[in-house]
Amino acid sequence: MKLIKLTSHSDNSSTYINVNEIGYFYEVKQSDDWFDGKPISVKFTRVGVTTHNDGGFKVKETPEEIIEKIKMIKCSNSTRII
């Protein structure tokens, strides 16, 4: 199993995801609407995995960063976490 370590959007905790189970990921843009001097929703990436049917994980890494992590781990010869 090859895992990548991603950072939770809500509380900065670590989320470890098996790269073979990723179904999709996409970036959600920051809201144009503001409340109390802050955007209603800030930018994040949603990562969906095939083993869950709950809408996916909200993470801080960009899609490009996730792709780089996947490339690095796919090229490794051992089981490890990137």
Order of alpha helices (4+ residues) and beta strands (2+ residues): beta-beta-beta-beta-beta-beta-beta-alpha
